[in-house]
Amino acid sequence: MLAPPPLLSRPDPRRRRLLRLYDRLHRRYGPQRWWPARSRFEVVVGAILTQNAAWRNAERAIARLRAAGALDLPAVLALSPARLAALLRPSGTFRVKARRLRAFARHVARRHGGRLARLLGRPLPALRAELRGIPGIGPETADAIALYAAGRPIFVVDAYTRRILARHRLVTPTADYATVQALLMAHLPHDPALFNEFHALLVRVGKEHCRAEPRCAGCPLRFDLRARPPRLSSQLRRRPAPGPRRPAAG
């Protein structure tokens, strides 16, 4: 069970430290405006397609779905498995992702009469449990849907988040998903907007500085290393799967 948010009257050094990290990131990069989608169903599609894939490839597949008029739940169910897989080809492992997307759509159709809003309106614990019961929906994907599609206060933990927090010695290099998430949930206000922006900013700094080989020069979080070298391990050197990044306006 996730810990409740901290009482504001209680001194919490970790909360202050995490919020300082957020403040430095926000001052450097500004709002990231996640999730880049036109509908809540498109958020779900993106969360599935970005599994082990660069966002630009998931985005290409989403564009193909849109061009085919298949960016809603009934349209996905109406497509043949082969046609859906063909549309998702740019996202990589497209046959697997086609099965996962169809499994999600079938679940909503059977369990909720095709009403995505009914699923997303469930209480957070029940929503997370139900999402994780759908084939191909793991903890990170389920929480991305809960946060970005349902607007629920749950922090999405990805490889960038684990790497950054481990290098800043807030968690151990081997900390699992639940452990990292529990730290963030216990020491941050349970605000969906904060979780949305903080997660997006961690991905941004992870791509630019906190890579497998860290580029600490110029990093907005370097102040927090406190004259200690970042903690490295074989886990931290693995390349994380890139998350979504909104294209620059222009």
C-alpha positions as CSV (number, residue, x, y, z in Angstrom):
1,M,0.0,0.0,0.0
2,L,1.3,3.5,-0.9
3,A,2.0,5.8,1.9
4,P,-0.2,8.8,2.5
5,P,1.1,12.3,1.6
6,P,3.3,13.9,4.3
7,L,1.7,16.3,6.9
8,L,2.8,19.8,5.9
9,S,3.5,20.6,9.6
10,R,6.0,17.8,10.0
11,P,9.7,18.5,9.1
12,D,10.5,16.4,6.0
13,P,14.1,16.9,4.7
14,R,13.4,14.5,1.8
15,R,10.3,16.4,0.7
16,R,12.3,19.7,0.7
17,R,15.1,18.1,-1.2
18,L,12.8,16.6,-3.8
19,L,10.9,19.9,-4.3
20,R,14.2,21.7,-4.7
21,L,15.1,19.2,-7.5
22,Y,11.8,19.9,-9.1
23,D,12.2,23.7,-8.8
24,R,15.6,23.6,-10.5
25,L,14.3,21.4,-13.3
26,H,11.3,23.6,-13.8
27,R,13.4,26.8,-13.9
28,R,15.7,25.3,-16.4
29,Y,13.3,23.6,-18.8
30,G,9.9,25.1,-18.1
31,P,6.6,23.3,-18.6
32,Q,6.8,20.1,-20.6
33,R,3.1,19.8,-21.4
34,W,2.7,16.1,-21.1
35,W,1.0,13.9,-22.3
36,P,1.0,14.9,-26.0
37,A,-2.4,13.5,-27.0
38,R,-5.7,14.7,-28.3
39,S,-7.9,12.3,-26.3
40,R,-7.7,10.0,-23.3
41,F,-7.8,7.0,-25.5
42,E,-4.8,8.3,-27.4
43,V,-2.9,8.6,-24.1
44,V,-3.6,4.9,-23.5
45,V,-2.5,4.0,-27.0
46,G,0.7,6.1,-26.5
47,A,1.4,4.4,-23.2
48,I,1.3,1.0,-24.8
49,L,3.2,1.9,-27.9
50,T,6.1,3.6,-26.1
51,Q,6.9,0.4,-24.2
52,N,10.6,-0.3,-25.1
53,A,10.4,2.2,-27.9
54,A,11.5,5.8,-28.6
55,W,8.5,8.2,-28.5
56,R,9.2,9.3,-32.0
57,N,8.5,5.8,-33.2
58,A,5.3,5.5,-31.1
59,E,4.2,8.9,-32.5
60,R,4.6,7.6,-36.1
61,A,2.4,4.7,-35.3
62,I,-0.2,6.9,-33.7
63,A,-0.2,9.2,-36.8
64,R,-0.9,6.1,-38.9
65,L,-3.8,5.1,-36.7
66,R,-5.2,8.7,-37.0
67,A,-4.9,8.7,-40.7
68,A,-6.7,5.4,-40.8
69,G,-9.5,6.8,-38.6
70,A,-8.6,4.2,-35.9
71,L,-7.8,6.3,-32.9
72,D,-10.9,5.3,-30.9
73,L,-11.9,2.2,-29.1
74,P,-14.6,0.9,-31.5
75,A,-12.3,1.5,-34.5
76,V,-9.5,-0.5,-32.9
77,L,-11.8,-3.4,-32.3
78,A,-13.1,-3.2,-35.9
79,L,-9.6,-3.7,-37.3
80,S,-8.4,-7.1,-38.1
81,P,-5.3,-8.2,-36.0
82,A,-3.2,-8.1,-39.1
83,R,-4.3,-4.6,-40.2
84,L,-3.8,-3.2,-36.7
85,A,-0.3,-4.7,-36.5
86,A,0.6,-3.2,-39.9
87,L,-0.5,0.2,-38.7
88,L,1.6,-0.1,-35.5
89,R,4.8,-1.3,-37.4
90,P,6.8,1.9,-36.7
91,S,6.5,1.4,-32.9
92,G,8.6,-1.8,-32.9
93,T,7.4,-5.3,-31.7
94,F,4.3,-4.2,-33.5
95,R,2.5,-7.6,-33.3
96,V,3.0,-7.8,-29.6
97,K,1.7,-4.2,-29.2
98,A,-1.3,-4.9,-31.5
99,R,-2.2,-7.8,-29.2
100,R,-1.9,-5.6,-26.1
101,L,-3.9,-2.7,-27.6
102,R,-6.6,-5.1,-28.7
103,A,-6.6,-6.7,-25.2
104,F,-7.1,-3.3,-23.6
105,A,-9.9,-2.4,-26.0
106,R,-11.7,-5.8,-25.5
107,H,-11.4,-5.4,-21.8
108,V,-13.1,-2.0,-21.8
109,A,-15.8,-3.2,-24.2
110,R,-16.6,-6.3,-22.1
111,R,-16.2,-4.9,-18.6
112,H,-17.4,-1.3,-19.1
113,G,-19.6,-1.4,-22.2
114,G,-17.0,0.3,-24.3
115,R,-17.0,3.4,-22.0
116,L,-13.4,4.3,-21.3
117,A,-14.5,7.1,-18.9
118,R,-16.2,4.4,-16.7
119,L,-12.9,2.6,-16.3
120,L,-10.8,5.7,-15.7
121,G,-13.4,6.9,-13.2
122,R,-12.7,4.0,-10.8
123,P,-11.0,4.7,-7.4
124,L,-7.3,4.8,-7.9
125,P,-6.4,1.4,-6.1
126,A,-9.1,-0.4,-8.1
127,L,-8.1,1.3,-11.4
128,R,-4.4,0.4,-11.0
129,A,-5.3,-3.2,-10.1
130,E,-7.7,-3.6,-13.0
131,L,-5.2,-2.1,-15.5
132,R,-2.5,-4.4,-14.3
133,G,-4.8,-7.3,-14.8
134,I,-5.0,-6.6,-18.6
135,P,-2.4,-8.6,-20.6
136,G,0.7,-6.5,-21.5
137,I,-0.1,-3.7,-19.0
138,G,2.7,-3.6,-16.4
139,P,3.2,-1.2,-13.4
140,E,4.7,1.7,-15.4
141,T,2.1,1.5,-18.2
142,A,-0.8,1.2,-15.8
143,D,0.4,4.2,-13.8
144,A,1.0,6.3,-16.9
145,I,-2.6,5.6,-17.9
146,A,-3.8,6.4,-14.3
147,L,-1.8,9.7,-14.2
148,Y,-2.0,11.0,-17.7
149,A,-5.4,9.7,-18.9
150,A,-7.3,9.6,-15.6
151,G,-5.6,12.5,-13.9
152,R,-4.9,10.5,-10.7
153,P,-2.2,11.3,-8.2
154,I,0.3,8.5,-8.9
155,F,4.0,9.0,-9.7
156,V,5.1,7.1,-12.8
157,V,8.6,5.6,-12.3
158,D,10.7,4.9,-15.3
159,A,14.3,4.0,-15.9
160,Y,15.3,7.7,-15.9
161,T,13.6,8.3,-12.5
162,R,15.4,5.3,-10.9
163,R,18.8,6.3,-12.4
164,I,18.6,9.9,-11.3
165,L,17.3,9.1,-7.7
166,A,20.0,6.4,-7.3
167,R,22.8,8.7,-8.5
168,H,21.6,11.3,-6.0
169,R,21.5,8.6,-3.3
170,L,17.8,8.9,-2.6
171,V,17.4,5.2,-3.4
172,T,19.8,2.3,-3.9
173,P,20.9,1.4,-7.4
174,T,18.9,-1.9,-7.1
175,A,15.7,-0.3,-5.9
176,D,12.6,-1.8,-7.6
177,Y,9.6,0.1,-9.1
178,A,7.5,-0.1,-5.9
179,T,10.4,1.1,-3.7
180,V,11.1,4.1,-5.8
181,Q,7.5,5.0,-6.1
182,A,6.9,4.6,-2.4
183,L,9.7,7.2,-1.7
184,L,8.1,9.7,-4.0
185,M,4.6,9.1,-2.8
186,A,5.6,9.4,0.8
187,H,7.5,12.7,0.5
188,L,5.6,14.7,-2.2
189,P,2.2,16.3,-2.1
190,H,-0.3,14.1,-3.9
191,D,-0.9,16.5,-6.8
192,P,-1.4,15.1,-10.3
193,A,-0.1,18.2,-11.9
194,L,3.1,18.1,-9.9
195,F,3.6,14.4,-10.6
196,N,2.9,15.0,-14.3
197,E,5.4,17.8,-14.6
198,F,8.1,16.3,-12.3
199,H,8.1,13.0,-14.2
200,A,8.4,14.8,-17.6
201,L,11.2,16.9,-16.3
202,L,13.1,13.9,-14.9
203,V,12.9,12.3,-18.4
204,R,14.2,15.6,-19.9
205,V,17.2,15.9,-17.7
206,G,17.8,12.1,-18.0
207,K,18.0,12.4,-21.8
208,E,20.3,15.4,-21.7
209,H,22.5,14.8,-18.7
210,C,21.9,11.7,-16.6
211,R,22.7,9.2,-19.3
212,A,24.3,5.8,-18.9
213,E,27.6,7.8,-18.9
214,P,26.6,10.9,-16.9
215,R,27.1,14.4,-18.3
216,C,27.1,16.3,-15.1
217,A,28.6,19.5,-16.5
218,G,25.8,22.0,-16.9
219,C,23.2,19.7,-15.3
220,P,20.6,21.7,-13.3
221,L,20.7,19.0,-10.6
222,R,24.5,19.0,-10.1
223,F,24.1,21.2,-7.0
224,D,22.5,18.2,-5.2
225,L,25.4,15.8,-5.6
226,R,27.1,17.5,-2.7
227,A,30.6,17.1,-4.0
228,R,30.2,13.3,-4.3
229,P,30.5,11.5,-7.6
230,P,27.2,10.0,-8.8
231,R,26.6,6.4,-7.8
232,L,27.1,4.1,-10.8
233,S,26.2,0.4,-11.3
234,S,25.5,-2.0,-14.1
235,Q,21.8,-1.3,-13.6
236,L,22.3,2.4,-13.9
237,R,24.3,2.1,-17.1
238,R,21.6,0.3,-19.0
239,R,19.9,2.6,-21.5
240,P,16.3,3.4,-20.5
241,A,13.5,3.3,-23.0
242,P,12.7,6.9,-23.9
243,G,9.4,8.3,-22.8
244,P,7.2,10.7,-24.8
245,R,8.5,14.2,-25.5
246,R,6.3,16.9,-26.9
247,P,7.6,18.3,-30.2
248,A,8.9,21.8,-30.0
249,A,6.4,24.4,-31.1
250,G,7.3,26.1,-34.3
